[in-house]
């Protein structure tokens, strides 16, 4: 989007690639089997996406709701279950 800053655009690209490569290929399996994609969730942490809105003093990225929403939008294109898990971890 034209109004995202450079850091938000980078997050969007990383999340779009992650969703395409790691969430989408197994989304139907996890939905059908009613299982949790723990491998992907751990990788979200490795990418620094978990706690994206938390202050750096607490191990987060210190970014705002816009960044978290970008992540959820990109993930939501690939896997609703993983997106809801991310939302619950990040926002609640």
N, C-alpha and C positions, 0 to 999 in steps of 0.2 A: 504494500500500500504506500502511496505517496506520502502519507503523514507519519509513518513509523520512522523512528530514528535509526541510525545504523545498527545499533545493538539489537533493537527489536526486529529489524530485517534479518539479521544473522540468526536470531532465535527462530524466526519463522522458517528459514531455510533448513536449519538443523532439524527442527520438528517435522517439517514436511518430509524430509528424507527418512527420518526415523519411522514415521508413521507408514510411509510407503514400503520400507524395507523390513520392518520388524513387527508392526502391528497388523497391517492389512493381510499379509499372507496367512496368519493364524487366527484372525478374528472369528471366522465362522466356526473353527474348531472349538475355541474357548466359549463361544456363545452356545453352541450345540451341546457341549459336554458340561456347561456351567462350571468352568474352571477359571482360575485366576492366572494371568500371564505374569508370573513372578519374575521370569527372566527379563522381560521388557521393563518391569517396574524397577528392578535393580539397575538396569541400564539407564533409565531415566535419572536415577540418582548419580550414576557415574557422569552423566552429561551436565549435572548441576541444575536439573530442572525441578527436582523436589526441593521445596523450601524457597522457591524462586522469589517469593514476596517477603521472606524473613530477612531481618536485618543481618548484615555480615557478622556482627558481634555474636550472633547465634548460629553461624554457619550457613546462612542463606546468601542469596545473590543481591538482596536489597532492591529488587525491582518492584514495580507496581502491578496493579490489576491488569493493565494493558498487556504486559508480558505474559501473565498467567492466562489471559484470555486468548492470546495468540497461540499458546501451547495447546489449549483445549480446542480451539478451532481446527488446528492442523490434525490433532489426534482424532477429533470427532469425525473427520472425513474417512478414517480408516477403521476405528473400533470404538463403539459407544461404551462398552464395558471398561476398557482401559481408560477412556476419557473420564468417566465418572469416578473411577478409583483415583485418578490424578486430581480431579476436582476436590474430592473429599480430603485428600492428603494436603493439598495446597491451600484451599480456601477455608475449610472448617477448622 
